[in-house]
Amino acid sequence: MGLLLLVHLLSPCAHSLAAPAAPGPPAPDQELVVALELDKETLTDSFLLVERKGEIYIPVCALADALALAISCDKDRAFGFALNQAQPFVIDLEAGYTVHGRESFSINGEAFVQKEEILVNSGALSRWLPVDFHLRRESSALEVRARELLPLQAAKKRGSFVTPKVADQARQYPDTTPPRRAVAVPTADLAAEFSQSSDGNKGSRSRMLNSINLSGDLFHMTGEAHLLTENEDLKRLDLTLSRRSAAGWRVGPLWFNQVALGSNQAPYVDGIGTSARPMYGVYLSNRPLLGGGHFLTHDIQGQLPPGWDAELFHNGTQIRYQPPTAEGMYHFVNLRVFYGVNSFKVVLHGPFGERQESEEVFVSDATTPTGELLYTLSAGWQTGLTQHEGPQDGGAESNLTFTADFGLTRNLTGSLLVVRHEERRDPAVEYVGAGVRTALRSTLLSLEVIQMLAPGRGLEGQLMSIKSSSRNLYGLNLELGQRFFHNYYSPQFYYRDDPLRTLTTVKGNSSFTLLEDIRVPYSVEIGFGTRNSGETETTSQWRVSGGWKGWNTTLQADLSRLQGQNYATGQVQVSTRLSEISVRGEAGYSFLPVAKPGSVNLSADIEIAPGLQLNSVLSHAPADRFIGLRLGVSKRLGRVGYSVAAHGSTDGDYGFDVGVRSSVADVPAGRLLASAEPLAPYGMIAVSAMVAEPDGRRTALPRVDFLLNGSRARAIPDGAGDQVIAFLQPDIPVDVTVDMTSIEDPFMVPAEEGCRIVPRAGVVARCAFTLTTGGEVDGTVTVRLARGGAVPIKGVRVELIGAEERQDKPQAMTLSEESGYYLFKTVRPGRYQVRIPADEVRRLKASELPPRGVTVPPGGDMVSGIDFELAPVDAAPGRIINGPAPVLDKE
């Protein structure tokens, strides 16, 4: 039925039968052509007004088109809605009234039809619509002032939220990750620093620091080594071999996705703590790679009607925006999921102010799926190589940590922990714990009990912890914690003669808005503890921040009462950028127990050349009457970086220091990449674009940019015409594609869609693209009439589908024009299918059509005549297609 009505509207016969418009009033006094402005931006510079008897009349439908209002005109009637679908808007000249929302107004000659346009008195139109008008005759401009946020303004406001475009993870590119090697040339970060200083009393002293950090493939794993010397003393020498993969590995019944051998940091366990020093040992885990503060990632995708845009909110804060696309879908992928309750809300905005919302809420790291086990196992021992600081007294330190989470039911997760900690010559202390946690709507609840055993000291104790974490509770993110102690101590809660009995903590954070556009985040943390002796202790930390016109300010206060003494301090931090100078400052003040000003630090940096900065730091300690000044210059870009600085103070201390650093990586094809910035901790990808010549040769195409997961990536020239995308997070897959906007020839297309690479620390992978001339595919879409013949149809979605290895993967989408014509531009050579999707055919209530096969030859060509003719499923011989319009179903 919908297709028949569309055929009726498109048929020339239907328009020829339409009744002529009623003649308008006599010719107006004067016509004015002005520029239409909104928010000091020109929407159109040829907007026609009519002035009659000193009154200005505005064409309502031309105004609606310019302001993106959902108002249509038909002869002497305008209808639709403005701002809200629940508030209709109607102008009916024949009936003599207008409707806006729930109000009805009499027209009383305030509107008339002229030249098939409904003209409305500007004063009356301001009453009927939430806009005011101001005509500036001297500049021939009509200024529109909105009393409510218009759809066009809302779209621009959402569009101003700039975030990198993310890739559509549904599209999988060939994996070009290089295989691991037994031995490879590692990436090396080299740094040397020499300092000479004198304090005026002890004489001069000098220090020489040298460091080497290495990373790369070793024994088919990722190897990392660190060396640090100070003068002639060895301060650090350690080695780690590790592997991480989302797919993981299985050894008998044991499954893990992370393994590390060598120097490791023991995991932190709440209620116990951890050793601050690295140890040599082993680490195994099957937890997600983005563990810790970011536990999981999430993807959200859905339908995006033509002309609509989408914004995404996480726990009430906007984090992503997607403008209208021709694809008809929105994609928000690789979303970071934080610990606790996560609320993702997608808000779709239509071109005429329509609004649709969808929300999904789930808890991360609160509940584990039923029957699933997540664990971490770490065992390490202190050795002389990993002891960076402290006296070597011959003692040993060791740590064994095992934690596990397992799903009991859908919303209930159990946890276990076993920790054995030994410090130097002290006897070992063991901890065994168990707990449960669940989520109730927007609140996470957990209960945990830890048993401490110290047989060598004849002690044992218990710790019970109860926690509640709520998201967006009356606009506040709130966390409550209650701990009960019984003769318990650990690295997190040190032993005292008067041990803790209870500890209560309250943490809250939220934000409010000032002057409509200044967002002010704030946080509060309060602690209250009691000890066995009955002594009470309180601590609190208050923090509020905000930014305005480039100025960012943070205020922080700490109030506490410890061991019968009151303490109160405050601090303010300010930062801004004035012209090319970046300024940062902080100042503190102590109110209790003694009122005195704290230190004041002010630093300023100015970029005098790309990557070259002048640095200055001014320090002042009023209580000690101390003033210090440091001046220097630093270079952070290029092949070699350096820093030169001198310092002096009023207490007689002075000196200077010089530092040099560089990083070297092995690039495929036997070249070396040198950078002033560290490269060893990161993954890297060498990218290149070549043009295929007719004689088979390939020439490099300069000045081509590349996209990483849909966002333009920063690249480092490798000195031989190629580029290297560096500073990538290891072991997290990325997609690399060519930024087509950087190619001057509009007919050039890459033969390869893209490549997927899993970066590894210290390893340079390679992704090469070959550019060739693209082809075009076109055709028409028509609809068959019941009497015979066919007419073109507008707005039909047509898809270009890959064939063979890309089968059923949409490559492009377009809509047919008013003549029925459609066109796919810059199609890379290959075999494809062109189809009208099944859901589109059902929407049009037409019979299904088979796809059409096409082949674009190498070098590109124009493939024409891929036509489609739709037939209504209920078309019957003799049906009068051009008769009265059928009644549409509500759907």
Secondary structure in CASP SS format (residue, H / E / C, confidence):
PFRMAT SS
TARGET T0000
AUTHOR 0000-0000-0000
METHOD secondary structure of the structure
MODEL  1
M C 1.00
G H 1.00
L H 1.00
L H 1.00
L H 1.00
L H 1.00
V H 1.00
H H 1.00
L H 1.00
L H 1.00
S C 1.00
P H 1.00
C H 1.00
A H 1.00
H H 1.00
S H 1.00
L C 1.00
A C 1.00
A C 1.00
P C 1.00
A C 1.00
A C 1.00
P C 1.00
G C 1.00
P C 1.00
P C 1.00
A C 1.00
P C 1.00
D C 1.00
Q E 1.00
E E 1.00
L E 1.00
V E 1.00
V E 1.00
A E 1.00
L E 1.00
E E 1.00
L E 1.00
D C 1.00
K C 1.00
E E 1.00
T E 1.00
L E 1.00
T E 1.00
D E 1.00
S E 1.00
F E 1.00
L E 1.00
L E 1.00
V E 1.00
E E 1.00
R E 1.00
K C 1.00
G C 1.00
E E 1.00
I E 1.00
Y E 1.00
I E 1.00
P E 1.00
V H 1.00
C H 1.00
A H 1.00
L H 1.00
A H 1.00
D H 1.00
A H 1.00
L H 1.00
A C 1.00
L C 1.00
A E 1.00
I E 1.00
S E 1.00
C E 1.00
D E 1.00
K C 1.00
D C 1.00
R E 1.00
A E 1.00
F E 1.00
G E 1.00
F E 1.00
A C 1.00
L C 1.00
N C 1.00
Q C 1.00
A C 1.00
Q C 1.00
P E 1.00
F E 1.00
V E 1.00
I E 1.00
D E 1.00
L C 1.00
E C 1.00
A C 1.00
G C 1.00
Y E 1.00
T E 1.00
V E 1.00
H E 1.00
G C 1.00
R C 1.00
E E 1.00
S E 1.00
F E 1.00
S E 1.00
I C 1.00
N C 1.00
G C 1.00
E C 1.00
A E 1.00
F E 1.00
V E 1.00
Q E 1.00
K C 1.00
E C 1.00
E E 1.00
I E 1.00
L E 1.00
V E 1.00
N E 1.00
S H 1.00
G H 1.00
A H 1.00
L H 1.00
S H 1.00
R H 1.00
W H 1.00
L C 1.00
P C 1.00
V E 1.00
D E 1.00
F E 1.00
H E 1.00
L E 1.00
R E 1.00
R H 1.00
E H 1.00
S H 1.00
S C 1.00
A E 1.00
L E 1.00
E E 1.00
V E 1.00
R E 1.00
A E 1.00
R C 1.00
E C 1.00
L C 1.00
L C 1.00
P H 1.00
L H 1.00
Q H 1.00
A H 1.00
A H 1.00
K H 1.00
K H 1.00
R H 1.00
G H 1.00
S C 1.00
F C 1.00
V C 1.00
T C 1.00
P C 1.00
K C 1.00
V C 1.00
A C 1.00
D C 1.00
Q C 1.00
A C 1.00
R C 1.00
Q C 1.00
Y C 1.00
P C 1.00
D E 1.00
T C 1.00
T C 1.00
P C 1.00
P C 1.00
R C 1.00
R C 1.00
A C 1.00
V E 1.00
A C 1.00
V C 1.00
P C 1.00
T E 1.00
A E 1.00
D E 1.00
L E 1.00
A E 1.00
A E 1.00
E E 1.00
F E 1.00
S E 1.00
Q E 1.00
S E 1.00
S E 1.00
D C 1.00
G C 1.00
N C 1.00
K C 1.00
G C 1.00
S E 1.00
R E 1.00
S E 1.00
R E 1.00
M E 1.00
L E 1.00
N E 1.00
S E 1.00
I E 1.00
N E 1.00
L E 1.00
S E 1.00
G E 1.00
D E 1.00
L E 1.00
F C 1.00
H C 1.00
M E 1.00
T E 1.00
G E 1.00
E E 1.00
A E 1.00
H E 1.00
L E 1.00
L E 1.00
T E 1.00
E E 1.00
N C 1.00
E C 1.00
D E 1.00
L E 1.00
K E 1.00
R E 1.00
L E 1.00
D E 1.00
L E 1.00
T E 1.00
L E 1.00
S E 1.00
R E 1.00
R E 1.00
S E 1.00
A E 1.00
A E 1.00
G E 1.00
W E 1.00
R E 1.00
V E 1.00
G C 1.00
P C 1.00
L E 1.00
W E 1.00
F E 1.00
N E 1.00
Q E 1.00
V E 1.00
A E 1.00
L E 1.00
G E 1.00
S E 1.00
N E 1.00
Q C 1.00
A C 1.00
P C 1.00
Y C 1.00
V E 1.00
D C 1.00
G C 1.00
I C 1.00
G E 1.00
T C 1.00
S C 1.00
A C 1.00
R C 1.00
P C 1.00
M E 1.00
Y E 1.00
G E 1.00
V E 1.00
Y E 1.00
L E 1.00
S E 1.00
N C 1.00
R C 1.00
P C 1.00
L C 1.00
L C 1.00
G C 1.00
G C 1.00
G C 1.00
H E 1.00
F E 1.00
L E 1.00
T E 1.00
H E 1.00
D E 1.00
I E 1.00
Q E 1.00
G E 1.00
Q E 1.00
L C 1.00
P C 1.00
P C 1.00
G C 1.00
W C 1.00
D E 1.00
A E 1.00
E E 1.00
L E 1.00
F E 1.00
H E 1.00
N C 1.00
G C 1.00
T E 1.00
Q E 1.00
I E 1.00
R E 1.00
Y E 1.00
Q E 1.00
P C 1.00
P C 1.00
T C 1.00
A C 1.00
E C 1.00
G C 1.00
M E 1.00
Y E 1.00
H E 1.00
F E 1.00
V E 1.00
N E 1.00
L E 1.00
R E 1.00
V E 1.00
F E 1.00
Y C 1.00
G E 1.00
V E 1.00
N E 1.00
S E 1.00
F E 1.00
K E 1.00
V E 1.00
V E 1.00
L E 1.00
H E 1.00
G C 1.00
P C 1.00
F C 1.00
G C 1.00
E C 1.00
R E 1.00
Q E 1.00
E E 1.00
S E 1.00
E E 1.00
E E 1.00
V E 1.00
F E 1.00
V E 1.00
S E 1.00
D C 1.00
A C 1.00
T C 1.00
T C 1.00
P C 1.00
T E 1.00
G C 1.00
E C 1.00
L E 1.00
L E 1.00
Y E 1.00
T E 1.00
L E 1.00
S E 1.00
A E 1.00
G E 1.00
W E 1.00
Q C 1.00
T C 1.00
G C 1.00
L C 1.00
T C 1.00
Q C 1.00
H C 1.00
E C 1.00
G C 1.00
P C 1.00
Q C 1.00
D C 1.00
G C 1.00
G C 1.00
A C 1.00
E C 1.00
S E 1.00
N E 1.00
L E 1.00
T E 1.00
F E 1.00
T E 1.00
A E 1.00
D E 1.00
F E 1.00
G E 1.00
L E 1.00
T E 1.00
R C 1.00
N C 1.00
L E 1.00
T E 1.00
G E 1.00
S E 1.00
L E 1.00
L E 1.00
V E 1.00
V E 1.00
R E 1.00
H E 1.00
E E 1.00
E C 1.00
R C 1.00
R C 1.00
D C 1.00
P C 1.00
A C 1.00
V E 1.00
E E 1.00
Y E 1.00
V E 1.00
G E 1.00
A E 1.00
G E 1.00
V E 1.00
R E 1.00
T E 1.00
A E 1.00
L E 1.00
R C 1.00
S C 1.00
T E 1.00
L E 1.00
L E 1.00
S E 1.00
L E 1.00
E E 1.00
V E 1.00
I E 1.00
Q E 1.00
M E 1.00
L E 1.00
A E 1.00
P H 1.00
G H 1.00
R H 1.00
G C 1.00
L E 1.00
E E 1.00
G E 1.00
Q E 1.00
L E 1.00
M E 1.00
S E 1.00
I E 1.00
K E 1.00
S E 1.00
S E 1.00
S E 1.00
R E 1.00
N E 1.00
L E 1.00
Y C 1.00
G C 1.00
L E 1.00
N E 1.00
L E 1.00
E E 1.00
L E 1.00
G E 1.00
Q E 1.00
R E 1.00
F E 1.00
F E 1.00
H E 1.00
N C 1.00
Y C 1.00
Y C 1.00
S C 1.00
P C 1.00
Q C 1.00
F C 1.00
Y C 1.00
Y C 1.00
R C 1.00
D C 1.00
D C 1.00
P C 1.00
L E 1.00
R E 1.00
T E 1.00
L E 1.00
T E 1.00
T E 1.00
V E 1.00
K E 1.00
G E 1.00
N E 1.00
S E 1.00
S E 1.00
F E 1.00
T E 1.00
L E 1.00
L C 1.00
E C 1.00
D C 1.00
I E 1.00
R E 1.00
V E 1.00
P E 1.00
Y E 1.00
S E 1.00
V E 1.00
E E 1.00
I E 1.00
G E 1.00
F E 1.00
G E 1.00
T E 1.00
R E 1.00
N C 1.00
S C 1.00
G C 1.00
E C 1.00
T E 1.00
E E 1.00
T E 1.00
T E 1.00
S E 1.00
Q E 1.00
W E 1.00
R E 1.00
V E 1.00
S E 1.00
G E 1.00
G E 1.00
W E 1.00
K C 1.00
G C 1.00
W E 1.00
N E 1.00
T E 1.00
T E 1.00
L E 1.00
Q E 1.00
A E 1.00
D E 1.00
L E 1.00
S E 1.00
R E 1.00
L E 1.00
Q C 1.00
G C 1.00
Q E 1.00
N E 1.00
Y E 1.00
A E 1.00
T E 1.00
G E 1.00
Q E 1.00
V E 1.00
Q E 1.00
V E 1.00
S E 1.00
T E 1.00
R E 1.00
L E 1.00
S C 1.00
E C 1.00
I E 1.00
S E 1.00
V E 1.00
R E 1.00
G E 1.00
E E 1.00
A E 1.00
G E 1.00
Y E 1.00
S E 1.00
F E 1.00
L E 1.00
P C 1.00
V C 1.00
A C 1.00
K E 1.00
P E 1.00
G E 1.00
S E 1.00
V E 1.00
N E 1.00
L E 1.00
S E 1.00
A E 1.00
D E 1.00
I E 1.00
E E 1.00
I E 1.00
A E 1.00
P C 1.00
G C 1.00
L E 1.00
Q E 1.00
L E 1.00
N E 1.00
S E 1.00
V E 1.00
L E 1.00
S E 1.00
H E 1.00
A E 1.00
P H 1.00
A H 1.00
D H 1.00
R C 1.00
F E 1.00
I E 1.00
G E 1.00
L E 1.00
R E 1.00
L E 1.00
G E 1.00
V E 1.00
S E 1.00
K E 1.00
R C 1.00
L C 1.00
G C 1.00
R C 1.00
V C 1.00
G E 1.00
Y E 1.00
S E 1.00
V E 1.00
A E 1.00
A E 1.00
H E 1.00
G E 1.00
S E 1.00
T C 1.00
D C 1.00
G C 1.00
D C 1.00
Y E 1.00
G E 1.00
F E 1.00
D E 1.00
V E 1.00
G E 1.00
V E 1.00
R E 1.00
S E 1.00
S E 1.00
V E 1.00
A E 1.00
D E 1.00
V E 1.00
P C 1.00
A C 1.00
G C 1.00
R E 1.00
L E 1.00
L E 1.00
A E 1.00
S E 1.00
A C 1.00
E C 1.00
P C 1.00
L C 1.00
A C 1.00
P C 1.00
Y C 1.00
G E 1.00
M E 1.00
I E 1.00
A E 1.00
V E 1.00
S E 1.00
A E 1.00
M E 1.00
V E 1.00
A E 1.00
E C 1.00
P C 1.00
D C 1.00
G C 1.00
R C 1.00
R E 1.00
T E 1.00
A E 1.00
L C 1.00
P C 1.00
R C 1.00
V C 1.00
D C 1.00
F E 1.00
L E 1.00
L E 1.00
N C 1.00
G C 1.00
S E 1.00
R E 1.00
A C 1.00
R C 1.00
A E 1.00
I E 1.00
P E 1.00
D C 1.00
G C 1.00
A C 1.00
G C 1.00
D C 1.00
Q E 1.00
V E 1.00
I E 1.00
A E 1.00
F E 1.00
L E 1.00
Q C 1.00
P C 1.00
D C 1.00
I C 1.00
P C 1.00
V E 1.00
D E 1.00
V E 1.00
T E 1.00
V E 1.00
D C 1.00
M H 1.00
T H 1.00
S H 1.00
I C 1.00
E C 1.00
D C 1.00
P C 1.00
F C 1.00
M E 1.00
V E 1.00
P E 1.00
A C 1.00
E C 1.00
E C 1.00
G C 1.00
C E 1.00
R E 1.00
I E 1.00
V C 1.00
P C 1.00
R C 1.00
A C 1.00
G C 1.00
V C 1.00
V E 1.00
A E 1.00
R E 1.00
C E 1.00
A E 1.00
F E 1.00
T E 1.00
L E 1.00
T E 1.00
T E 1.00
G C 1.00
G E 1.00
E E 1.00
V E 1.00
D E 1.00
G E 1.00
T E 1.00
V E 1.00
T E 1.00
V E 1.00
R E 1.00
L C 1.00
A C 1.00
R C 1.00
G C 1.00
G C 1.00
A E 1.00
V E 1.00
P E 1.00
I C 1.00
K C 1.00
G C 1.00
V C 1.00
R E 1.00
V E 1.00
E E 1.00
L E 1.00
I E 1.00
G E 1.00
A C 1.00
E H 1.00
E H 1.00
R H 1.00
Q C 1.00
D C 1.00
K C 1.00
P E 1.00
Q E 1.00
A E 1.00
M E 1.00
T E 1.00
L E 1.00
S C 1.00
E C 1.00
E C 1.00
S C 1.00
G C 1.00
Y E 1.00
Y E 1.00
L E 1.00
F E 1.00
K E 1.00
T E 1.00
V E 1.00
R C 1.00
P C 1.00
G E 1.00
R E 1.00
Y E 1.00
Q E 1.00
V E 1.00
R E 1.00
I C 1.00
P C 1.00
A H 1.00
D H 1.00
E H 1.00
V H 1.00
R H 1.00
R H 1.00
L C 1.00
K C 1.00
A E 1.00
S C 1.00
E C 1.00
L C 1.00
P C 1.00
P C 1.00
R E 1.00
G E 1.00
V E 1.00
T E 1.00
V E 1.00
P C 1.00
P C 1.00
G C 1.00
G C 1.00
D C 1.00
M E 1.00
V E 1.00
S C 1.00
G C 1.00
I C 1.00
D C 1.00
F E 1.00
E E 1.00
L E 1.00
A C 1.00
P E 1.00
V C 1.00
D C 1.00
A C 1.00
A C 1.00
P C 1.00
G C 1.00
R C 1.00
I C 1.00
I C 1.00
N C 1.00
G C 1.00
P C 1.00
A C 1.00
P C 1.00
V C 1.00
L C 1.00
D C 1.00
K C 1.00
E C 1.00
END
